């Protein structure tokens, strides 16, 4: 299953929640009637969307069976997921986060930087979080830096400007 958003916090007293979306298609993904899944207490639980609106670009959704703030608060931090088969087809050169996670990043000279642990940011400012022995390195997901992305081969080739890797190192 692929993550499409994370429940952030309750909104109001009717059990609605703010969602931090991890999709470029929030209107479609969080549409009324859509079923999303969360891993809760060790079990996969379906949630049907009963209400949707955007507030300052951020989804606020109502969920079947969640009718008050206390119930909504219990959901904070859960990830909304959908089966991978339910994902929309993306144009060439665009990738879902789950396709990039686990790819090994190497430079054009063959130096292995490390595997992608997660993807941060929004569509305009996306960064790959790459694990190295020294800590996490943030690599901008930009055409002039990421010269080859092959999710099927679990490989990303980068041509980083001098100092990029050292500058973007977050020691863990």
Protein Blocks (a to p, Z undefined) as FASTA:
>chain_A
ZZfbdcfbdedjnopacdddfbfblmlmmgghiacdddeehiacddddfbdcdeehiacd
ddehiabfklmmmmgopacdddfklpccddehiacfklmgopacddfkopafbdcfbded
dfklccdddddfkbccdddddfklmmbccfknopacddddehklmmmpccZZ
